Amino acid sequence: MTRRHFCLLTSAFWLLAAAAPAMAQEPRGTLAALADYDGPDREQRLAEGARREGFLNLYTSLTVDDMTVLNAAFEKRYHVKVQMWRANSEKIVQRALAEARAGRFDVDVFESNAPSLEILHREGLLQAVRSPHHADLIPAAVPAHREWVGARLNIFVHAYNTKLVRKEELPSSYSDLLHPRWKGRLGIEASDEDWFAAVVQSLGEERGLKLFRDLVATNGLSVRRGHTLLTNLVAAGEVPFALTVYNFTAEQMKQKGAPLDWFVMPPAIARANGVAVARRAPRPHAALLYYEFMIGDEGQQILLKRDFVPASRKMDTALNRGPLTIIDPALIVDQGERWSKLYDEIIVKIPR
């Protein structure tokens, strides 16, 4: 979620004005009936229909390497081709809104972060689904409206270059970052206002905002755009210590032999990433089958093997055993403009 999401929110109502009447009058059809069907032959019915449809269109913000593995497994199991368009979460929202306004409905499935999916839900672009796999997921992964579902958690961790930072000098709290040893050594991602909001609120808003203002004034923060880029800069030694990288990127890089390690200071903050079926999906069987695959055992096991934290309670990881503060996407969307402004003013220093 970035500040551009919240600009999108203010313009989304007129963007969808032309498409909304048609959406509201759409009769209950094949997709809605399939999405609610809970018979014992659910998977078989979806698989047979998906093979007739032949393929599905997926818009995703997940890294290409990881999504390629997931798609290959899906294609091998069901013999249904996945046509993938990959972009960041902001561009996925922009494209979805623009296509809906134009009356173009080619996308079947969205895979992105929860705040982006919540925006699409509010714009009436997603289909509510009742899945037997929902019972296996952590409660925060299944919103009441059921128009998107969390498939995995992106946990914000702190990464450091092991050649430049000694383990014994690692901070145990955010206040420790005010120590002079961290001057000029800290980095942060440019669009993590939802992480910022969660940390500040957990510390107490007045205290948390003061802490970050003091941190920027005394030791500084090198602001970089892109979590993967920031992790690479830590491995290269350009940024000795990064406050906000994703656990899976840090772990994947560590496993490849980079001089990098990571840890979590409390509170541990996580953002759900998930999947959603487009309300006007032209290939309803394939769309629902892919949705089920991502939150079912096979998809969740693939995520686990690739160092993600799956949303399924069947999958045990070191990170999902401890207490997690999972960002509420509805709250972030509702209060996003305020937190985006604060993040810009305190961290990114963008004038508004």
C-alpha positions in Angstrom: 0.0 0.0 0.0 1.4 3.4 -1.0 0.2 6.9 -0.9 -1.0 6.6 -4.5 -3.6 4.0 -3.3 -5.3 6.8 -1.3 -5.4 9.1 -4.3 -7.1 6.3 -6.1 -9.7 6.1 -3.5 -10.7 9.8 -3.9 -11.1 9.3 -7.7 -12.5 5.8 -7.8 -16.1 6.9 -7.4 -16.2 8.8 -10.7 -14.0 6.3 -12.4 -16.5 3.6 -11.7 -19.6 5.7 -12.3 -20.1 4.5 -15.8 -19.6 0.8 -14.9 -21.5 0.8 -11.5 -25.1 0.6 -12.9 -24.3 -2.4 -15.0 -22.6 -4.1 -12.1 -25.5 -3.4 -9.7 -28.0 -4.9 -12.2 -26.1 -8.0 -13.1 -28.2 -11.1 -12.4 -27.0 -13.9 -10.2 -25.2 -16.1 -12.7 -22.8 -18.9 -13.1 -19.9 -17.4 -11.0 -22.1 -16.5 -8.0 -23.7 -19.9 -8.0 -20.3 -21.6 -8.3 -18.8 -19.4 -5.6 -21.5 -20.5 -3.1 -21.6 -24.2 -4.1 -20.4 -26.5 -1.3 -21.2 -29.9 -2.6 -18.7 -32.8 -2.3 -17.9 -32.6 -6.0 -16.9 -28.9 -5.8 -13.3 -29.4 -7.0 -14.3 -31.8 -9.7 -16.9 -29.5 -11.1 -14.5 -26.5 -11.1 -11.7 -28.6 -12.7 -13.9 -29.9 -15.5 -15.2 -26.4 -16.2 -11.8 -24.9 -16.1 -10.4 -27.4 -18.6 -13.2 -26.4 -21.0 -12.4 -22.7 -20.5 -8.7 -23.5 -21.1 -6.9 -20.7 -19.3 -7.3 -17.8 -16.9 -6.0 -14.2 -16.7 -4.2 -13.3 -13.5 -3.1 -9.9 -12.3 -0.4 -10.2 -9.6 2.1 -8.2 -7.6 4.0 -11.2 -6.4 7.6 -11.6 -7.6 7.9 -13.4 -11.0 10.1 -16.2 -9.7 7.7 -17.1 -7.0 4.5 -16.8 -9.0 6.1 -18.9 -11.8 6.5 -21.8 -9.4 2.9 -21.5 -8.2 1.5 -21.2 -11.7 3.5 -24.2 -13.0 2.2 -26.4 -10.2 -1.4 -25.3 -10.9 -1.0 -25.9 -14.6 0.5 -29.4 -14.0 -2.3 -30.4 -11.7 -5.3 -29.1 -13.7 -4.0 -28.6 -17.3 -5.3 -25.0 -17.3 -3.0 -22.3 -18.6 -2.3 -19.2 -16.4 -1.8 -16.0 -18.4 0.0 -13.6 -15.9 0.3 -9.8 -15.9 2.7 -8.7 -13.2 2.9 -5.2 -11.8 3.0 -3.4 -8.4 -0.1 -3.2 -6.3 -0.9 0.4 -7.3 -0.8 -0.4 -11.0 -3.1 -3.4 -10.5 -5.7 -1.2 -8.8 -5.3 1.5 -11.5 -5.7 -1.1 -14.3 -8.7 -2.8 -12.7 -10.5 0.6 -12.3 -9.7 1.7 -15.8 -10.9 -1.5 -17.4 -14.1 -1.5 -15.3 -14.8 2.0 -16.4 -14.4 1.0 -20.0 -16.6 -2.0 -19.6 -13.8 -4.4 -20.3 -13.7 -7.5 -18.1 -10.8 -9.8 -19.1 -9.2 -10.5 -15.7 -10.2 -13.5 -13.7 -8.1 -13.4 -10.5 -6.3 -10.7 -8.6 -3.3 -11.5 -6.4 -2.0 -8.6 -4.3 -1.8 -7.1 -0.9 -4.9 -6.8 1.3 -5.3 -3.0 1.2 -5.4 -3.1 -2.6 -7.9 -5.9 -2.6 -10.0 -4.1 -0.1 -10.1 -1.1 -2.5 -11.3 -3.4 -5.3 -13.9 -4.9 -2.9 -15.3 -1.4 -2.1 -15.5 -0.6 -5.8 -17.7 -3.7 -6.4 -15.2 -5.5 -8.6 -14.8 -8.7 -6.6 -16.9 -11.8 -6.0 -17.7 -13.2 -2.6 -16.6 -16.8 -2.3 -17.5 -19.5 0.2 -14.6 -22.0 0.3 -14.1 -25.1 2.4 -10.5 -24.0 2.9 -11.6 -20.9 4.8 -11.9 -23.0 8.0 -8.1 -23.8 7.8 -7.0 -20.1 7.6 -6.2 -17.7 10.4 -9.2 -15.5 11.2 -7.6 -12.3 9.9 -7.2 -13.9 6.5 -11.0 -14.1 5.9 -12.8 -10.8 6.0 -16.6 -10.9 6.7 -17.5 -9.9 3.2 -15.4 -12.9 1.8 -14.5 -11.0 -1.4 -10.8 -11.6 -1.0 -8.9 -14.0 1.2 -5.4 -13.9 2.6 -3.2 -16.6 1.2 0.1 -15.5 3.0 1.5 -13.0 5.4 4.3 -10.6 4.5 6.0 -10.0 7.8 8.1 -6.9 8.1 11.5 -7.8 9.4 14.8 -5.9 10.0 17.7 -7.0 7.8 21.3 -6.3 8.4 24.6 -6.8 6.7 26.5 -9.4 8.8 29.9 -7.9 7.7 29.0 -4.4 8.9 26.7 -5.0 11.9 27.7 -7.2 14.8 25.0 -9.4 16.3 25.7 -8.1 19.8 24.9 -4.5 18.7 21.5 -5.3 17.3 18.7 -3.2 18.8 16.1 -4.9 21.0 13.6 -2.0 20.7 12.9 1.0 18.4 14.2 3.3 21.1 17.6 1.6 20.7 17.9 3.0 17.2 18.4 6.4 18.7 21.9 5.3 19.7 24.7 7.2 17.9 26.1 4.0 16.4 23.2 3.9 13.9 23.9 7.4 12.5 24.0 7.1 8.7 23.5 3.3 8.7 19.7 3.0 8.6 17.4 2.4 5.6 13.6 2.2 5.1 11.2 1.6 2.2 9.4 4.6 0.8 5.8 3.2 0.9 5.4 1.5 4.2 2.9 3.9 5.8 0.8 0.9 6.9 3.7 -0.6 8.8 4.5 2.9 10.2 0.9 3.3 11.4 0.9 -0.1 13.1 4.2 0.5 14.9 3.3 4.0 16.0 -0.1 2.9 17.4 1.5 0.0 19.3 4.0 2.4 20.9 1.3 4.9 21.7 0.7 7.5 19.0 2.3 10.5 20.7 5.4 8.6 21.8 5.7 6.7 18.5 5.6 9.8 16.3 8.1 11.6 18.6 10.4 8.6 18.4 10.5 8.6 14.6 10.9 12.3 14.4 13.9 12.1 16.8 15.3 9.1 14.8 15.2 11.0 11.5 16.7 14.2 13.1 19.5 12.4 14.9 20.5 9.4 12.9 18.7 9.8 9.6 17.0 7.3 7.3 18.0 6.4 3.8 14.6 6.1 1.9 14.6 3.6 -0.9 11.7 2.5 -3.2 11.1 -1.2 -3.4 11.5 -3.9 -0.8 13.6 -6.2 -3.0 15.9 -3.3 -3.9 16.3 -2.4 -0.2 17.1 -6.0 0.7 19.7 -6.1 -2.1 21.3 -2.9 -0.9 21.6 -4.5 2.6 23.4 -7.5 1.0 25.6 -5.2 -1.0 26.6 -3.2 2.1 25.2 0.1 0.9 22.5 0.1 3.6 23.9 -1.7 6.7 20.6 -2.0 8.5 17.0 -1.9 7.0 13.9 -1.4 9.0 11.3 -2.7 6.6 12.0 -5.6 4.4 9.8 -8.7 3.8 10.7 -11.9 5.6 10.6 -14.1 2.5 13.0 -11.8 0.4 15.5 -11.6 3.3 15.4 -15.4 3.9 15.7 -16.3 0.2 18.7 -14.0 -0.1 20.3 -15.4 3.1 19.8 -18.9 1.8 21.7 -18.0 -1.4 24.7 -17.0 0.7 24.4 -13.3 0.9 26.0 -11.6 4.0 22.6 -10.9 5.4 20.5 -11.9 8.3 17.2 -10.7 9.8 15.2 -10.5 13.0 12.1 -8.9 14.4 11.7 -6.3 17.1 8.3 -6.3 18.8 5.7 -5.6 17.8 5.9 -8.0 14.8 3.9 -6.4 12.0 2.4 -8.4 9.2 0.5 -7.5 6.0 -1.8 -10.1 4.5 -1.5 -10.8 0.8 -4.2 -12.7 -0.9 -6.3 -13.6 -3.9 -9.7 -12.5 -5.1 -12.0 -13.6 -8.0 -13.1 -10.8 -10.3 -16.9 -10.3 -10.1 -17.1 -10.3 -13.9 -14.5 -13.1 -14.4 -15.1 -14.4 -18.0 -13.7 -17.8 -16.9 -15.5 -18.5 -13.6 -14.5 -22.1 -13.2 -10.8 -21.5 -13.8 -10.9 -18.4 -11.5 -12.4 -20.2 -8.6 -10.2 -23.2 -9.1 -7.1 -21.0 -8.9 -8.5 -19.3 -5.8 -9.0 -22.7 -4.1 -5.5 -23.8 -5.2 -3.8 -20.8 -3.6 -5.4 -21.4 -0.2 -5.5 -25.2 -0.4 -2.8 -27.5 0.9 -0.7 -27.6 -2.3 -0.5 -23.9 -2.8 0.1 -23.3 0.9 2.9 -25.9 0.9 4.6 -24.2 -2.0 4.5 -20.9 -0.3 6.0 -22.4 2.8 8.8 -24.0 0.9 9.6 -20.6 -0.7 10.0 -19.0 2.7 6.6 -17.3 2.9 4.3 -17.5 5.9 1.2 -19.2 4.7 -2.2 -18.2 6.1 -3.2 -21.8 6.7 -3.0 -22.9 10.3 -1.9 -26.3 9.0 1.5 -24.8 8.1 3.9 -24.3 10.9 6.6 -21.7 10.7 8.8 -20.0 13.3 7.1 -16.7 12.4 3.5 -17.7 12.8 4.0 -19.2 16.3 4.6 -15.9 18.0 2.3 -12.9 18.4 1.7 -10.9 15.3 0.0 -7.6 14.7 -1.8 -8.0 11.4 -2.5 -4.8 9.6 -6.3 -4.1 9.2 -6.7 -3.2 5.6 -10.1 -1.6 6.1 -8.6 0.7 8.8 -5.6 1.6 6.6 -7.9 2.4 3.7 -10.2 4.5 5.9 -7.3 6.4 7.6 -4.8 6.1 4.8 -4.6 9.8 3.8 -3.6 10.8 7.3 -0.9 8.1 7.7 0.4 8.7 4.2 0.8 12.4 5.1 2.5 11.6 8.4 4.9 9.1 6.7 5.8 11.6 4.0 6.4 14.4 6.5 8.4 12.4 9.0 10.1 9.7 7.0 10.1 10.5 3.3 10.0 14.3 3.6 7.7 14.8 0.6 6.0 18.2 0.8 2.2 18.1 0.4 
